[in-house]
Amino acid sequence: MNSEHSPTSTAVTAQRGTAEVGTTTDEFTMRFSSTPRGARLARHLVADRLDVWGHPYTSTANETLTLITAELAANAVTHGRVSGRDFEVRLTADAGTLRVEVSDTCTERLPSTSPHEPSVDAESGRGLLLVASLADAWSFMPRHNAPGKTVWAEVHRPPTSHSPTHKIPQ
């Protein structure tokens, strides 16, 4: 398989403790080629990981985060692409929030935190409006320890059987 069309690193999944005693955070991080195929693979792997974490494919949480990931990954490939550089997706879940972060290496093009409605005949420009309407919170920040930016979105998480707040019958 051509390396341009495959992920460039192995998925890292971990469960780690947070500062609050008794809570855990699930985390999935992976880099993808800055191609439409890489963006599509990112979307599919986020949906798969959410399903494993107790949010079935047809759940609102899975569908919402998968759609947000698709928009952010498409933006990274379309507007944040730097030749020869990958983009990265980080998905985290804690007791109350699902968060997706998409990082690219382009420092010149920053998203607007108050996206405007594009003209009726515009072929693009609606992705961040969609993210803003679906997410409970979203923004962007400089990429940590690397050039570029990270665009993130959070969705309040409904409890699941996997959720750290779920009480196990005794």
Secondary structure, DSSP 8 states (H G I E B T S, - for coil): --GGGS-SS--EEEEEE-SSTT-EEEEEEEEE-SSHHHHHHHHHHHHHHHHHTT--TTSHHHHHHHHHHHHHHHHHHHTS--TT--EEEEEEE-SSEEEEEEEES--S----SS-----TT-SS--HHHHHHHH-SEEEEEE-TTSSSEEEEEEEE----TTSTT-----
